[in-house]
Amino acid sequence: MRKPVTLITGANGEIGHGLIAALAHKGETNVVGLDLDPLEDRIRDKVLESVMGTVLDRNLLERINAEYEISTVYHLAAILSARAEYSPMTAHDVNVGGMINLLHLALEQAESQGRPVKFFFPSSIAVYGMGGPRERHDAGGITEDEYRHPETMYGCNKLYCESLGIYFSRFYKRLTAEPNPDRLDFRALRFPGLISAVTLPSGGMTDYGSEMIHAAARDM
C-alpha cells in the first residue's frame, strides 16, 4: 500500500516553511517535502520525509509516484524573478518544465486513485505589465484578466503555468476516445511580494524590502 501524503515542492522556501508549520499545527504531518537542499531543522521534524532533488528529475518523481499516494500537491519550487532575469532560459526550464512534470505526476496519481488531486500553484502579480508610471496611474482599478502583458521571464513563466494548470485540469487529451476532465482540482493565486517572519528572501524582485524588515528586527 502506498502511503497517503501531501507533496510540497520548494519546501525550504518562504512559503514552504510557513505552509509546513501551518499543516503541522493542524495535525497534518504526512507531508513529503521536496527541495534541492535538506529541509531545515525547524521544519524537518514536521514532515514524513525530506527528499533532496529537482523537479526536473523525472526518475525522482517516478519514485515518489510509486511510493506515495498523493492527495494534494503544493508546487512552490521556482527560480524567482530577479534570478530569472540573469538566467532566463534556465528559469524557463525550471519554472515551466518543472510545472509540466508535476502536472503529469498529479494526473497519474488521479488516474490511479480514481479521484481528483488538488494542485495548488502560487502565481504572481508579475503576470501583469502596464508600461510606464503614467499608464499605471491612468488605469486605476483593473480586473484580473486585464493587462496580462508580463515584462519579465518570471512573469511569462507564471502566466503560462496558470494556463497549463487550466489546460491539464479541463482540456487534457480532450480529443481522445475517453477524455476524462476534472482529474485535477487546480487552484492558483497571484501573490504580490511576500515577507516571511522566519526565512530570508532568495532571488525575488521585492527582496530588498524584506531584507530591511529582517535587519530592523535583528537590531531591536
C-alpha positions in Angstrom: 0.0 0.0 0.0 1.3 3.5 -0.9 1.4 5.9 2.0 -1.1 8.8 1.7 0.7 12.2 1.7 0.7 15.8 0.7 3.6 16.7 -1.6 5.3 20.1 -1.3 8.0 21.2 -3.8 10.4 24.0 -2.9 9.7 23.1 0.7 12.6 25.1 2.1 11.4 28.4 0.7 9.4 31.2 2.3 6.0 29.8 1.6 7.2 26.2 2.2 8.3 27.0 5.8 5.0 28.7 6.7 2.9 26.0 5.0 4.6 23.1 6.6 4.3 24.7 10.0 0.6 25.5 9.4 -0.2 22.0 8.3 1.7 20.5 11.3 -0.3 22.8 13.6 -3.5 21.2 12.2 -2.0 17.8 12.8 -1.2 17.1 9.2 2.3 15.7 9.2 2.0 13.2 6.4 4.0 15.6 4.2 6.8 14.9 1.7 9.0 17.9 1.3 11.0 18.1 -1.9 13.8 20.7 -2.2 17.3 21.0 -3.7 18.7 21.0 -0.1 17.8 19.0 3.0 14.9 20.6 4.9 16.0 22.9 7.7 15.9 21.6 11.2 12.9 23.8 12.3 10.6 22.0 9.8 12.3 18.6 9.3 10.5 17.0 12.2 7.2 18.3 10.9 7.2 16.2 7.7 7.1 12.5 7.0 10.1 12.6 4.5 12.5 15.2 3.2 13.5 14.4 -0.4 16.5 16.1 -2.0 16.3 16.8 -5.7 15.0 18.9 -8.5 11.5 19.0 -10.1 13.3 18.3 -13.4 14.4 14.9 -12.3 11.7 12.6 -13.7 13.3 9.5 -12.2 13.0 11.0 -8.8 9.4 12.0 -9.4 8.6 8.4 -10.6 10.0 7.1 -7.3 7.7 9.5 -5.4 4.8 8.4 -7.6 5.4 4.8 -6.9 5.9 5.1 -3.2 3.2 7.5 -2.2 -0.5 8.2 -2.7 -0.6 12.0 -3.2 -3.9 13.7 -2.4 -2.6 17.3 -2.7 0.4 19.0 -4.4 1.7 22.4 -3.4 4.1 23.2 -6.3 6.2 26.0 -4.8 9.6 25.3 -6.5 10.7 28.0 -8.9 13.5 30.3 -9.9 12.3 33.7 -8.7 12.1 37.0 -10.6 15.5 38.6 -10.1 17.5 35.4 -10.7 15.3 34.6 -13.7 16.4 37.9 -15.4 20.1 36.8 -15.1 19.4 33.3 -16.4 16.1 33.4 -18.3 16.5 30.1 -20.2 17.4 28.2 -17.0 14.4 29.9 -15.3 12.1 28.8 -18.2 13.4 25.2 -18.0 12.8 25.0 -14.2 9.6 27.0 -13.9 7.8 25.6 -16.9 9.4 22.2 -17.2 9.0 21.6 -13.5 5.4 22.6 -13.7 4.7 20.1 -16.5 6.4 17.3 -14.7 4.4 18.0 -11.5 1.1 18.2 -13.5 1.9 14.8 -15.1 2.6 13.4 -11.7 -0.7 14.7 -10.3 -2.6 13.3 -13.3 -1.1 9.9 -12.9 -2.0 10.0 -9.2 -5.6 11.0 -10.0 -5.9 8.2 -12.5 -4.6 5.5 -10.1 -6.7 6.8 -7.2 -9.9 7.3 -9.3 -10.4 10.8 -7.8 -9.2 14.3 -8.4 -5.9 15.5 -6.9 -5.7 19.1 -5.5 -3.0 21.1 -7.2 -2.0 24.5 -5.6 0.2 26.9 -7.6 1.5 30.2 -6.3 1.4 32.6 -9.2 2.5 36.3 -9.1 1.4 39.8 -9.9 4.4 39.6 -12.2 1.9 38.3 -14.8 0.8 41.9 -15.3 2.6 44.6 -17.3 1.4 48.1 -17.7 4.1 50.1 -19.3 5.3 53.3 -17.6 4.1 55.1 -14.5 1.6 57.3 -16.4 -0.2 54.2 -17.8 -0.3 52.6 -14.3 -1.7 55.8 -12.8 -4.4 56.3 -15.5 -5.5 52.6 -15.4 -7.0 52.8 -11.9 -8.5 49.6 -10.7 -8.2 46.7 -13.1 -9.7 43.2 -13.3 -7.6 40.0 -13.1 -7.8 39.5 -16.8 -6.6 42.9 -17.9 -3.0 44.0 -18.6 -1.6 40.5 -18.7 1.5 41.5 -20.6 4.4 40.4 -18.4 7.7 42.1 -18.9 9.9 39.5 -17.1 10.8 35.9 -17.7 9.3 35.1 -14.3 6.1 36.8 -15.2 5.9 35.0 -18.5 6.5 31.7 -16.8 3.9 32.2 -14.2 1.2 33.3 -16.7 1.9 30.3 -18.9 1.9 27.9 -16.0 -1.5 29.3 -15.0 -2.7 28.4 -18.5 -1.1 24.9 -18.2 -2.9 24.2 -15.0 -6.2 25.1 -16.6 -5.5 23.0 -19.7 -4.4 20.0 -17.7 -7.4 20.2 -15.4 -10.1 20.9 -18.0 -9.0 20.0 -21.5 -6.1 17.5 -21.3 -6.4 14.9 -24.2 -9.9 16.0 -24.9 -9.8 14.6 -28.5 -9.0 11.0 -27.3 -11.6 8.3 -27.2 -12.1 8.6 -23.5 -11.4 12.1 -22.3 -11.5 12.5 -18.6 -11.6 16.1 -17.4 -11.7 17.2 -13.8 -8.9 14.8 -12.7 -7.1 17.8 -11.3 -8.5 20.4 -8.9 -6.2 23.2 -10.0 -6.0 26.4 -8.0 -3.7 29.4 -8.5 -3.4 32.7 -6.6 -1.4 35.7 -7.7 0.7 36.9 -4.8 2.4 40.3 -4.5 5.7 40.5 -2.7 6.0 38.1 0.2 7.6 38.7 3.6 8.3 35.7 5.9 8.9 36.1 9.6 11.3 33.2 9.7 13.2 32.9 6.4 15.2 35.3 4.3 14.3 36.0 0.7 16.2 34.3 -2.1 16.1 35.9 -5.5 12.9 37.9 -5.8 12.4 41.5 -7.0 11.0 42.5 -3.6 13.9 41.1 -1.6 15.3 44.5 -0.6 12.1 45.4 1.3 12.1 42.0 3.1 15.8 42.3 4.0 15.2 45.8 5.5 12.5 44.4 7.8 14.6 41.4 8.8 17.6 43.7 9.5 15.4 46.1 11.6 14.1 43.1 13.6 17.6 41.8 14.3 18.7 45.2 15.7 15.7 45.6 18.0 
